[in-house]
Amino acid sequence: MKNLLYKELNLSIHKFYFILPIILGALMFIPYWIYSFVFMYFFWITIPQVFGSYNSNQDYNFIGALPVERKDIVNSKAMSIFILELLHVLFALVFGFMHNYVYELYNPFLDINLTFFGVGIGMFGVFNVIFLPLYFKTAHFFGKPLIYANIAILIYGFIFEFGAIRYQWVRDLLEGSFTSQILPFTLLTLMGVLLSLLAVKLSQMNFSKLDI
């Protein structure tokens, strides 16, 4: 597992995608914007490029010849994606609070606060639990899983963004005092983590049935 993860992070995934979270995090400096897009760009740029490279490099033909367990293959690829997602959250966090320090502006959409990052972590969980199990049914075709997962996260993001604009009680819930934000942040973060763990389990089940 450790060696497979090393392969993913050092060979399979281009180094650019470890720098990309810094570039996308800088988008937090745009005033009056829908900052959920900062997380969504990961699904639109990184995911198709990374999984497309698996096909072009015939990654599974190489892995299939190694004496490794199926679950370790899934774990290494899922863990590498989770690491990239964590980098996106961390750099968004850094640039987000820099934004608040520089601008101190009210945002018509979701403000950059503790709850916002809980929404982002939950978004990654929703994406993972849809995309990864569907992808590992074939370990080759990622187009449809990517489309389905993106539709889900767009609906997910719209619910929070629209709710914050349209309903005052939603804005009060998501953008109240720092203390009041702790509960929604905790629940959304827990949801994101649990969905990601579920995604790994379902992916392992699907990949174990696949003939590679």
HELIX and SHEET records of a PDB file:
HELIX    1   1 LYS A    2  LYS A    7  1                                   6    
HELIX    2   2 GLU A    8  SER A   12  3                                   5    
HELIX    3   3 PHE A   16  GLY A   25  1                                  10    
HELIX    4   4 ALA A   26  PHE A   29  5                                   4    
HELIX    5   5 SER A   36  TYR A   41  1                                   6    
HELIX    6   6 PHE A   42  THR A   46  3                                   5    
HELIX    7   7 ILE A   47  SER A   56  1                                  10    
HELIX    8   8 ASP A   59  GLY A   64  1                                   6    
HELIX    9   9 ARG A   70  VAL A  102  1                                  33    
HELIX   10  10 LEU A  114  TYR A  135  1                                  22    
HELIX   11  11 GLY A  143  ARG A  166  1                                  24    
HELIX   12  12 GLN A  168  LEU A  174  1                                   7    
HELIX   13  13 PHE A  178  SER A  208  1                                  31    
END                                                                             
